[in-house]
C-alpha cells in the first residue's frame, strides 16, 4: 500500500460515514485517532499507514453488510465470510500495532487504534488496558473517557453476570464485585466531564451504570442532569435504548443471544440483516 497522506485518511473517513452501520461515536473516535497521525516524520507516517489499513478493513466490512441488508437471498456463508475476513484483517493489524516505544503523540494514537481493534475483536480486557495506558500517557479527551467507562462496564457485565434463559435477562452473580467494577466505570465517565455538550451523554451513562449497580438515587440524579442538557425528546430516545448494553437485553437483540447459545440458523441470518438496517446513536458505541 502506498504511504497514506492526510487527505487519504479523511477520504476514508468520509467513505465510512456513508454507512448506517457505522455509529456516530465510532466515526468521532476514528477522527480523534486521525489527529494523532497528523504530524510529520516516520512515526506519524507509520501510524497513518496503520490507520488507513484499519479504515480499509472497516470499509470493506460495512460495504458487505450494506449488501447483505439489501439482499433477501442473504446466506449464512455470506455473513460468516464478511465477519471472518474482517477478523483476519484486524488480527494481522493488531500484531503490527503491538510494538510500543513511539514518541508522543504518536504513541497515544497507536494505543487508541489498538484499543479499537481489540474492541472489534471482542477482547474487552485488552481494550481497557490500552485505553488506560493511553490516558496515563497523556491522551485526554471526553471520547476516550467515554470509551473507557463503557468498556469497564461491559467487562463488569461479562465477568459478573450470566444470561438466564428463563427470564430472558442477565442476572448478577457476584453483586459486590459487580458494583465495584461499575463504580470504576462511573469514575472513567466522570473524568470526561468538561462542562460541554457531550456531558449529557456521560451523565446518561453514569446514570445507566449506577442504576444497573443498584444505586437508584444517584442514578436518578445523573439522569436528571442528562435530561436537562439533552432536552426531553432526545432523553426519551436515549431511555428507550438503555437496556441494550445493560442487564435487560431487549427483543431486538434476541439474535445476539441465540447466536451465543448454539449454531446460527438461516432465520437468524435474515434477522441479523434486518438489524443491520437500523440507525445507530452515539450511545451504541459502534457496530
Secondary structure, DSSP 8 states (H G I E B T S, - for coil): -----HHHHHHHHHHHTT-TTS-HHHHHHHHHHHHTT-S-SHHHHHHHHHHHHHHHHHHHHHHHHHHHHT-TT--HHHHHHHHHHHHHHHHHHHHHTT-----TTHHHHHHHHHHHHHHHTT-HHHHHHHHHHHHHTT---HHHHHHHHHHHHHHHHHHHEEEETTTTEEEES-HHHHHHHHHHHHHHHHHT--SSTTHHHHHHHHHHHHHHTT-HHHHHHHHHHHHHHH-HHHHHHHHTTTTTTSSS--GGGHHHHHHHHS---HHHHHHHHHHTTS---GGG---
